[in-house]
Amino acid sequence: MAKSERQKLKLLILRDYLRSHTDEQHPVSMQQILAALEGEGIRAERKSVYDDLDTLRDYGMEIRKVSGKNGGYYVPERDFALSELKLLVDAVQAARFLSEKESMALIRKLAALSSAHEAELLRREVVVTGRAKSGSEDVCRNVDTLHAAIAGNSRITFRYFDWDLQGRRRFRPKTYEASPIALCWEDENYYLVAYGAPHGLTHYRVDKMTEITATGVPRESNDETRSFDPAVYSQQVFGMFRGEQCRMKLRFENSLAGVVLDRFGRDRLLVPDGPDHFVFQADISVSPTFLGWLAGFGGRAEIVFPASAAEAYRDFLRRALSAAE
């Protein structure tokens, strides 16, 4: 690019430099600004930069000046405060429906909304490796497709899979068709709530959906879908495991490997225990919700130890049987 053309970009380059390299704790001097411009192939005089700063202020950009030996210029505010970005980064880290790769890509984009100094603080606190994360790399694309289908009043088709004992995808044989209603974030996972025959309202893990296609056929609608309330649905359907935690060893039939990996993370070590079962250990809250979840598998799941948790489970089952009589 010719020198004269670079000069035309001076105002934009100055704006970007101030936004990305300054904050209240890190003002830049006029000498630093001139050096940054020269690094971009732009020679400038102090007077012209003063005029440029005034132009940016007239445009609405807040630029403050700090007097003194270590003074200079800085941009005090951005679209997101550092605390707000930290909250968003924490949410991305905790989101189990995102793969590690997708999480890191989103965090880099969030960090770019702050100054270079604040971005370094954000990146330094990131802990994604070791968390229970999805193995799917399609979640962001899936979310875009689902939002578009909901906005366009279109039914969708998709494939759905589970995880096997080795943590590999096992696709269900059929192609699903449903009317998407809403997307819900519950228990660190992202779910699509959809309506379709013969089950009515049901939900699917977004990170376990693939080949999602909007058909263009209008969504099915009835009293259940028209009165749908995401908050009420979440309270009725999704449960949280709350209570005092203990180190627990559980034994499941092999057919439940996908359920265990979904709940406790794909990095969980599942140890074969005979030809038809596996065992694993985890820190689990011995709560009515957890015990009810475990009871749903009948004789296909059991607590091996500690004895106190096994006894709590037996008491839970006795009370359930007594209530049913």
Buried (B, 14 or more C-beta within 10 A) or exposed (E): EEEEEBBEBBBEBBBEBBBBBBBEEEBBBBEBBBEBBEEEBBEBEEEBBEEBBEEBEEEEBEBBEEEEEEEBBBBEEBEBEBEBBBEBBBBBBEBBBBBBEBBBBBBEEBBEBBBBBBBEBBBEEBEBEEBBBBBBEBBBEBBEBBEBBBEEBBBBBBBBBBBBBEBEBEEEEEEBBBBBBBBBBBEBBBBBBBBBEEEEBBBBBBBBBBEBBBEEEEBBEEEEBEEBEBEEBBEEBBBEBEBEEBEBBBBBBBBBBBBBBBBBBBEBEBEEBEEEBBBBBBEBBBBBEBBEBBEEBEEBBBBBEBEEBBEBBEEBEEEEEEEEE
